[in-house]
């Protein structure tokens, strides 16, 4: 398995534009997480899904952020409209189920909003 | 919700010496405590974890200890090597890896040659 796959790896966009980040979890994994990493705030959990259903979105910073998981092999994180303070590395991670322990991270998407 | 505090933020040790990183957590319901290593520009990767039913776990040069009463857990790295240089994150969650992890702010470990 290629692991968790995220795209794009880098995204530069202008303030006000819509940004969509994509994630393909490891096949067979039932849980998917979106994290944001910044120097100031560290690694923050934004939202996670179990069996494609959002379980906890309390970490989503504002209504400008939304996430979907239409099927077991694909998820998106959308920011609309984007702002400079959204600049960060966004990681997607997946794990097998509630019994398994390890969350596997993707390579991340480095987002820069100018 | 859970709150995880991690110290120190930067740790510099001589090659061959030991390094200790400490974390505290707030939610007594948390029962799973992993440690992740992140090299510059790379993804976080699990290096060791511990569940609340044990007090210590060891894997070669790394070990983790847990004190549930004090809500405190630590990472110990012995005989440090240059490749140990990285940022280390502790985390806590109720349940296994399928519940969202709350991370500490990270410790930048520097191994001096």
Contacts between the chains, C-beta under 8 A, distances in Angstrom:
chain1	res1	chain2	res2	distance
A	30	B	98	7.0
A	31	B	97	7.4
A	31	B	98	4.0
A	31	B	99	8.0
A	33	B	100	6.0
A	33	B	101	7.7
A	42	B	89	7.6
A	42	B	103	5.9
A	42	B	104	7.2
A	42	B	105	4.4
A	42	B	106	5.8
A	43	B	44	7.1
A	43	B	89	6.3
A	43	B	103	4.1
A	43	B	106	7.6
A	44	B	103	7.8
A	45	B	100	4.3
A	45	B	101	6.5
A	45	B	102	6.7
A	45	B	103	7.9
A	48	B	99	7.6
A	48	B	100	4.7
A	50	B	98	6.4
A	55	B	100	7.9
A	56	B	100	5.9
A	58	B	1	7.3
A	59	B	100	7.6
A	91	B	43	6.7
A	91	B	44	7.4
A	95	B	96	7.4
A	95	B	97	3.9
A	95	B	98	5.0
A	96	B	97	7.7
A	96	B	98	7.3
A	97	B	96	7.8
A	97	B	98	5.5
A	98	B	95	5.8
A	98	B	96	5.4
A	98	B	98	4.3
A	98	B	99	7.2
A	99	B	96	5.9
A	99	B	98	7.8
A	100	B	96	5.9
A	100	B	97	5.6
A	100	B	98	6.7
A	101	B	32	6.5
A	101	B	34	7.0
A	101	B	49	5.6
A	101	B	51	7.9
A	101	B	96	5.0
A	101	B	97	4.6
A	102	B	34	7.4
A	102	B	46	4.9
A	102	B	49	7.4
A	102	B	97	5.2
A	103	B	34	7.8
A	103	B	46	7.4
A	103	B	97	4.5
A	103	B	101	6.4
A	105	B	43	4.1
A	105	B	44	5.2
A	105	B	45	7.1
A	106	B	43	6.5
A	107	B	42	7.8
A	107	B	43	5.5
A	108	B	43	6.1
